[in-house]
Amino acid sequence: MSIQDSLKNINFKDRVLACPAMGKTTRFQLVDEFGSGQPYAGLAFEVTDSEDLKYKGFLNTNGTGEVKNHCAGAIALTFNTA
């Protein structure tokens, strides 16, 4: 099973949060996996938060993405090249 298939099977609805509070911010950066540190600028991403709400965006020129005002708890980050 590929990582993408595994991510599709994640169901955050089965998890109970102590408080599904909004207002959380998450930042992340994607760089070249071969060690040169080159950013993946402009790549589209989608984040799914613990309440199954979806947020879309693009990495900036430094390869950094940010999701503001999402629910507390785990998030799933996916990149789509199609």
N, CA, C and O atoms as CSV, one atom per row, in Angstrom:
chain,resi,resn,atom,element,x,y,z
A,1,MET,N,N,0.851,-1.174,0.000
A,1,MET,CA,C,0.000,0.000,0.000
A,1,MET,C,C,0.895,1.235,0.000
A,1,MET,O,O,1.834,1.323,0.790
A,2,SER,N,N,0.607,2.178,-0.877
A,2,SER,CA,C,1.408,3.389,-0.957
A,2,SER,C,C,1.034,4.354,0.169
A,2,SER,O,O,0.002,4.202,0.823
A,3,ILE,N,N,1.889,5.339,0.375
A,3,ILE,CA,C,1.616,6.361,1.390
A,3,ILE,C,C,0.336,7.111,1.057
A,3,ILE,O,O,-0.452,7.429,1.948
A,4,GLN,N,N,0.126,7.396,-0.234
A,4,GLN,CA,C,-1.088,8.115,-0.634
A,4,GLN,C,C,-2.329,7.302,-0.318
A,4,GLN,O,O,-3.332,7.857,0.131
A,5,ASP,N,N,-2.279,5.977,-0.548
A,5,ASP,CA,C,-3.421,5.121,-0.213
A,5,ASP,C,C,-3.677,5.118,1.283
A,5,ASP,O,O,-4.827,5.133,1.723
A,6,SER,N,N,-2.597,5.097,2.071
A,6,SER,CA,C,-2.738,5.124,3.527
A,6,SER,C,C,-3.392,6.415,3.993
A,6,SER,O,O,-4.245,6.392,4.881
A,7,LEU,N,N,-2.996,7.555,3.395
A,7,LEU,CA,C,-3.569,8.846,3.778
A,7,LEU,C,C,-5.052,8.919,3.458
A,7,LEU,O,O,-5.818,9.537,4.197
A,8,LYS,N,N,-5.461,8.292,2.363
A,8,LYS,CA,C,-6.875,8.301,1.979
A,8,LYS,C,C,-7.729,7.568,2.993
A,8,LYS,O,O,-8.921,7.851,3.118
A,9,ASN,N,N,-7.130,6.612,3.732
A,9,ASN,CA,C,-7.876,5.810,4.691
A,9,ASN,C,C,-7.941,6.428,6.080
A,9,ASN,O,O,-8.596,5.883,6.969
A,10,ILE,N,N,-7.269,7.561,6.280
A,10,ILE,CA,C,-7.313,8.219,7.582
A,10,ILE,C,C,-8.688,8.848,7.768
A,10,ILE,O,O,-9.177,9.571,6.900
A,11,ASN,N,N,-9.294,8.564,8.897
A,11,ASN,CA,C,-10.605,9.124,9.207
A,11,ASN,C,C,-10.506,9.834,10.551
A,11,ASN,O,O,-10.579,9.201,11.605
A,12,PHE,N,N,-10.340,11.142,10.507
A,12,PHE,CA,C,-10.206,11.911,11.730
A,12,PHE,C,C,-11.508,11.955,12.526
A,12,PHE,O,O,-11.480,12.294,13.709
A,13,LYS,N,N,-12.633,11.629,11.926
A,13,LYS,CA,C,-13.912,11.673,12.633
A,13,LYS,C,C,-13.968,10.648,13.765
A,13,LYS,O,O,-14.757,10.811,14.696
A,14,ASP,N,N,-13.144,9.588,13.706
A,14,ASP,CA,C,-13.130,8.570,14.747
A,14,ASP,C,C,-12.427,9.047,16.007
A,14,ASP,O,O,-12.488,8.378,17.039
A,15,ARG,N,N,-11.768,10.180,15.939
A,15,ARG,CA,C,-11.030,10.693,17.087
A,15,ARG,C,C,-11.879,11.734,17.815
A,15,ARG,O,O,-12.524,12.573,17.186
A,16,VAL,N,N,-11.872,11.673,19.115
A,16,VAL,CA,C,-12.622,12.626,19.919
A,16,VAL,C,C,-11.650,13.640,20.486
A,16,VAL,O,O,-10.686,13.277,21.160
A,17,LEU,N,N,-11.900,14.895,20.216
A,17,LEU,CA,C,-11.050,15.958,20.741
A,17,LEU,C,C,-11.606,16.441,22.067
A,17,LEU,O,O,-12.819,16.460,22.277
A,18,ALA,N,N,-10.711,16.830,22.955
A,18,ALA,CA,C,-11.153,17.397,24.220
A,18,ALA,C,C,-11.902,18.700,23.964
A,18,ALA,O,O,-12.878,19.012,24.645
A,19,CYS,N,N,-11.434,19.454,22.977
A,19,CYS,CA,C,-12.065,20.705,22.607
A,19,CYS,C,C,-11.731,20.992,21.149
A,19,CYS,O,O,-10.578,21.291,20.838
A,20,PRO,N,N,-12.703,20.911,20.247
A,20,PRO,CA,C,-12.410,21.171,18.832
A,20,PRO,C,C,-12.269,22.668,18.553
A,20,PRO,O,O,-13.004,23.236,17.746
A,21,ALA,N,N,-11.314,23.288,19.234
A,21,ALA,CA,C,-11.125,24.727,19.144
A,21,ALA,C,C,-10.528,25.127,17.804
A,21,ALA,O,O,-9.616,24.477,17.294
A,22,MET,N,N,-11.048,26.188,17.255
A,22,MET,CA,C,-10.489,26.769,16.045
A,22,MET,C,C,-9.384,27.743,16.465
A,22,MET,O,O,-9.159,27.986,17.651
A,23,GLY,N,N,-8.715,28.282,15.469
A,23,GLY,CA,C,-7.738,29.311,15.759
A,23,GLY,C,C,-6.294,28.847,15.752
A,23,GLY,O,O,-5.394,29.629,16.058
A,24,LYS,N,N,-6.058,27.597,15.412
A,24,LYS,CA,C,-4.684,27.093,15.371
A,24,LYS,C,C,-4.033,27.457,14.045
A,24,LYS,O,O,-4.719,27.587,13.031
A,25,THR,N,N,-2.712,27.622,14.044
A,25,THR,CA,C,-1.941,27.913,12.841
A,25,THR,C,C,-0.827,26.886,12.723
A,25,THR,O,O,-0.158,26.568,13.707
A,26,THR,N,N,-0.630,26.369,11.521
A,26,THR,CA,C,0.442,25.414,11.255
A,26,THR,C,C,1.241,25.901,10.064
A,26,THR,O,O,0.674,26.302,9.047
A,27,ARG,N,N,2.560,25.865,10.190
A,27,ARG,CA,C,3.465,26.222,9.090
A,27,ARG,C,C,4.340,25.015,8.779
A,27,ARG,O,O,4.682,24.239,9.671
A,28,PHE,N,N,4.694,24.864,7.525
A,28,PHE,CA,C,5.543,23.751,7.104
A,28,PHE,C,C,6.350,24.183,5.896
A,28,PHE,O,O,5.995,25.139,5.206
A,29,GLN,N,N,7.452,23.460,5.644
A,29,GLN,CA,C,8.315,23.778,4.509
A,29,GLN,C,C,8.704,22.481,3.815
A,29,GLN,O,O,9.040,21.488,4.462
A,30,LEU,N,N,8.654,22.508,2.495
A,30,LEU,CA,C,9.047,21.353,1.684
A,30,LEU,C,C,10.271,21.745,0.869
A,30,LEU,O,O,10.247,22.711,0.106
A,31,VAL,N,N,11.352,20.966,1.047
A,31,VAL,CA,C,12.595,21.234,0.315
A,31,VAL,C,C,13.034,19.964,-0.416
A,31,VAL,O,O,12.507,18.879,-0.170
A,32,ASP,N,N,13.990,20.115,-1.304
A,32,ASP,CA,C,14.540,19.037,-2.102
A,32,ASP,C,C,15.055,17.899,-1.212
A,32,ASP,O,O,15.857,18.125,-0.305
A,33,GLU,N,N,14.593,16.691,-1.477
A,33,GLU,CA,C,14.963,15.540,-0.666
A,33,GLU,C,C,16.389,15.039,-0.917
A,33,GLU,O,O,16.861,14.155,-0.202
A,34,PHE,N,N,17.075,15.586,-1.915
A,34,PHE,CA,C,18.429,15.149,-2.227
A,34,PHE,C,C,19.488,15.959,-1.492
A,34,PHE,O,O,20.681,15.777,-1.735
A,35,GLY,N,N,19.078,16.833,-0.613
A,35,GLY,CA,C,20.014,17.525,0.247
A,35,GLY,C,C,20.464,18.891,-0.214
A,35,GLY,O,O,21.233,19.545,0.490
A,36,SER,N,N,20.015,19.347,-1.373
A,36,SER,CA,C,20.445,20.666,-1.827
A,36,SER,C,C,19.660,21.785,-1.146
A,36,SER,O,O,20.070,22.946,-1.181
A,37,GLY,N,N,18.539,21.438,-0.531
A,37,GLY,CA,C,17.751,22.424,0.196
A,37,GLY,C,C,16.934,23.363,-0.672
A,37,GLY,O,O,16.433,24.377,-0.187
A,38,GLN,N,N,16.796,23.042,-1.940
A,38,GLN,CA,C,16.017,23.894,-2.839
A,38,GLN,C,C,14.525,23.770,-2.513
A,38,GLN,O,O,14.021,22.655,-2.377
A,39,PRO,N,N,13.819,24.884,-2.387
A,39,PRO,CA,C,12.393,24.838,-2.039
A,39,PRO,C,C,11.524,24.453,-3.231
A,39,PRO,O,O,11.897,24.665,-4.385
A,40,TYR,N,N,10.380,23.893,-2.937
A,40,TYR,CA,C,9.372,23.578,-3.939
A,40,TYR,C,C,8.360,24.724,-4.001
A,40,TYR,O,O,7.214,24.561,-3.581
A,41,ALA,N,N,8.764,25.841,-4.504
A,41,ALA,CA,C,7.907,27.024,-4.561
A,41,ALA,C,C,6.741,26.809,-5.517
A,41,ALA,O,O,6.901,26.235,-6.594
A,42,GLY,N,N,5.565,27.282,-5.106
A,42,GLY,CA,C,4.384,27.265,-5.959
A,42,GLY,C,C,3.608,25.970,-5.976
A,42,GLY,O,O,2.570,25.902,-6.633
A,43,LEU,N,N,4.058,24.942,-5.288
A,43,LEU,CA,C,3.373,23.651,-5.281
A,43,LEU,C,C,2.050,23.763,-4.526
A,43,LEU,O,O,1.995,24.338,-3.440
A,44,ALA,N,N,0.982,23.208,-5.109
A,44,ALA,CA,C,-0.340,23.236,-4.468
A,44,ALA,C,C,-0.398,22.208,-3.343
A,44,ALA,O,O,0.161,21.118,-3.459
A,45,PHE,N,N,-1.080,22.562,-2.251
A,45,PHE,CA,C,-1.265,21.626,-1.142
A,45,PHE,C,C,-2.691,21.690,-0.633
A,45,PHE,O,O,-3.419,22.651,-0.879
A,46,GLU,N,N,-3.070,20.641,0.082
A,46,GLU,CA,C,-4.363,20.611,0.761
A,46,GLU,C,C,-4.139,20.039,2.158
A,46,GLU,O,O,-3.447,19.035,2.327
A,47,VAL,N,N,-4.726,20.683,3.140
A,47,VAL,CA,C,-4.647,20.243,4.527
A,47,VAL,C,C,-6.052,19.856,4.974
A,47,VAL,O,O,-7.020,20.565,4.700
A,48,THR,N,N,-6.149,18.726,5.665
A,48,THR,CA,C,-7.401,18.285,6.274
A,48,THR,C,C,-7.178,18.274,7.775
A,48,THR,O,O,-6.263,17.617,8.270
A,49,ASP,N,N,-8.024,19.008,8.502
A,49,ASP,CA,C,-7.825,19.079,9.951
A,49,ASP,C,C,-8.618,17.994,10.670
A,49,ASP,O,O,-9.267,17.160,10.038
A,50,SER,N,N,-8.557,18.016,11.977
A,50,SER,CA,C,-9.162,16.976,12.801
A,50,SER,C,C,-10.683,16.928,12.722
A,50,SER,O,O,-11.287,15.930,13.116
A,51,GLU,N,N,-11.302,17.971,12.229
A,51,GLU,CA,C,-12.762,17.987,12.050
A,51,GLU,C,C,-13.146,17.772,10.587
A,51,GLU,O,O,-14.282,18.031,10.189
A,52,ASP,N,N,-12.181,17.293,9.788
A,52,ASP,CA,C,-12.357,16.975,8.373
A,52,ASP,C,C,-12.636,18.217,7.514
A,52,ASP,O,O,-13.215,18.110,6.433
A,53,LEU,N,N,-12.222,19.390,7.998
A,53,LEU,CA,C,-12.309,20.618,7.210
A,53,LEU,C,C,-11.076,20.692,6.324
A,53,LEU,O,O,-9.983,20.316,6.748
A,54,LYS,N,N,-11.241,21.172,5.096
A,54,LYS,CA,C,-10.150,21.201,4.131
A,54,LYS,C,C,-9.719,22.640,3.850
A,54,LYS,O,O,-10.541,23.553,3.785
A,55,TYR,N,N,-8.411,22.813,3.687
A,55,TYR,CA,C,-7.802,24.113,3.409
A,55,TYR,C,C,-6.836,23.922,2.258
A,55,TYR,O,O,-6.032,22.990,2.277
A,56,LYS,N,N,-6.898,24.782,1.262
A,56,LYS,CA,C,-6.017,24.681,0.101
A,56,LYS,C,C,-5.113,25.894,0.023
A,56,LYS,O,O,-5.465,26.983,0.477
A,57,GLY,N,N,-3.941,25.687,-0.562
A,57,GLY,CA,C,-3.009,26.791,-0.715
A,57,GLY,C,C,-1.854,26.403,-1.617
A,57,GLY,O,O,-1.849,25.333,-2.226
A,58,PHE,N,N,-0.872,27.299,-1.691
A,58,PHE,CA,C,0.325,27.096,-2.499
A,58,PHE,C,C,1.540,27.437,-1.654
A,58,PHE,O,O,1.491,28.356,-0.836
A,59,LEU,N,N,2.630,26.702,-1.844
A,59,LEU,CA,C,3.871,27.013,-1.158
A,59,LEU,C,C,4.428,28.324,-1.690
A,59,LEU,O,O,4.336,28.594,-2.887
A,60,ASN,N,N,5.001,29.137,-0.820
A,60,ASN,CA,C,5.568,30.418,-1.251
A,60,ASN,C,C,6.952,30.199,-1.872
A,60,ASN,O,O,7.356,29.058,-2.097
A,61,THR,N,N,7.667,31.267,-2.145
A,61,THR,CA,C,8.970,31.167,-2.828
A,61,THR,C,C,10.017,30.433,-1.996
A,61,THR,O,O,11.015,29.958,-2.539
A,62,ASN,N,N,9.804,30.335,-0.694
A,62,ASN,CA,C,10.714,29.583,0.179
A,62,ASN,C,C,10.271,28.139,0.374
A,62,ASN,O,O,10.892,27.397,1.135
A,63,GLY,N,N,9.190,27.731,-0.315
A,63,GLY,CA,C,8.657,26.381,-0.147
A,63,GLY,C,C,7.871,26.217,1.138
A,63,GLY,O,O,7.669,25.097,1.607
A,64,THR,N,N,7.427,27.324,1.710
A,64,THR,CA,C,6.711,27.313,2.979
A,64,THR,C,C,5.214,27.476,2.750
A,64,THR,O,O,4.781,28.295,1.939
A,65,GLY,N,N,4.438,26.689,3.470
A,65,GLY,CA,C,2.989,26.807,3.455
A,65,GLY,C,C,2.484,27.115,4.850
A,65,GLY,O,O,3.161,26.842,5.841
A,66,GLU,N,N,1.306,27.677,4.921
A,66,GLU,CA,C,0.718,28.031,6.216
A,66,GLU,C,C,-0.784,27.846,6.140
A,66,GLU,O,O,-1.427,28.203,5.152
A,67,VAL,N,N,-1.324,27.281,7.202
A,67,VAL,CA,C,-2.769,27.134,7.335
A,67,VAL,C,C,-3.162,27.841,8.615
A,67,VAL,O,O,-2.679,27.504,9.696
A,68,LYS,N,N,-4.038,28.819,8.490
A,68,LYS,CA,C,-4.467,29.601,9.650
A,68,LYS,C,C,-5.896,29.233,10.022
A,68,LYS,O,O,-6.707,28.857,9.176
A,69,ASN,N,N,-6.175,29.354,11.307
A,69,ASN,CA,C,-7.522,29.190,11.851
A,69,ASN,C,C,-8.107,27.809,11.581
A,69,ASN,O,O,-9.267,27.687,11.187
A,70,HIS,N,N,-7.292,26.757,11.797
A,70,HIS,CA,C,-7.826,25.397,11.666
A,70,HIS,C,C,-8.116,24.828,13.047
A,70,HIS,O,O,-7.713,25.396,14.062
A,71,CYS,N,N,-8.820,23.700,13.073
A,71,CYS,CA,C,-9.182,23.061,14.341
A,71,CYS,C,C,-7.964,22.457,15.005
A,71,CYS,O,O,-7.036,22.010,14.331
A,72,ALA,N,N,-7.967,22.444,16.315
A,72,ALA,CA,C,-6.892,21.832,17.091
A,72,ALA,C,C,-6.839,20.334,16.799
A,72,ALA,O,O,-7.856,19.718,16.482
A,73,GLY,N,N,-5.666,19.768,16.907
A,73,GLY,CA,C,-5.501,18.337,16.691
A,73,GLY,C,C,-4.641,18.059,15.483
A,73,GLY,O,O,-4.044,18.965,14.901
A,74,ALA,N,N,-4.584,16.799,15.114
A,74,ALA,CA,C,-3.755,16.359,13.991
A,74,ALA,C,C,-4.273,16.925,12.663
A,74,ALA,O,O,-5.466,17.179,12.496
A,75,ILE,N,N,-3.329,17.115,11.720
A,75,ILE,CA,C,-3.707,17.495,10.365
A,75,ILE,C,C,-3.059,16.526,9.380
A,75,ILE,O,O,-2.034,15.913,9.679
A,76,ALA,N,N,-3.661,16.398,8.220
A,76,ALA,CA,C,-3.081,15.607,7.127
A,76,ALA,C,C,-2.759,16.568,5.999
A,76,ALA,O,O,-3.598,17.363,5.576
A,77,LEU,N,N,-1.522,16.480,5.519
A,77,LEU,CA,C,-1.040,17.366,4.452
A,77,LEU,C,C,-0.826,16.537,3.203
A,77,LEU,O,O,-0.130,15.523,3.242
A,78,THR,N,N,-1.421,16.959,2.087
A,78,THR,CA,C,-1.243,16.260,0.818
A,78,THR,C,C,-0.847,17.263,-0.263
A,78,THR,O,O,-1.245,18.427,-0.246
A,79,PHE,N,N,-0.050,16.763,-1.197
A,79,PHE,CA,C,0.368,17.548,-2.338
A,79,PHE,C,C,-0.165,16.875,-3.589
A,79,PHE,O,O,-0.095,15.653,-3.720
A,80,ASN,N,N,-0.697,17.667,-4.508
A,80,ASN,CA,C,-1.274,17.116,-5.730
A,80,ASN,C,C,-0.520,17.667,-6.913
A,80,ASN,O,O,-0.483,18.881,-7.110
A,81,THR,N,N,0.089,16.793,-7.713
A,81,THR,CA,C,0.843,17.230,-8.876
A,81,THR,C,C,0.002,17.204,-10.136
A,81,THR,O,O,0.456,17.663,-11.184
A,82,ALA,N,N,-1.209,16.680,-10.061
A,82,ALA,CA,C,-2.064,16.601,-11.272
A,82,ALA,C,C,-2.908,17.840,-11.423
A,82,ALA,O,O,-3.680,17.949,-12.375
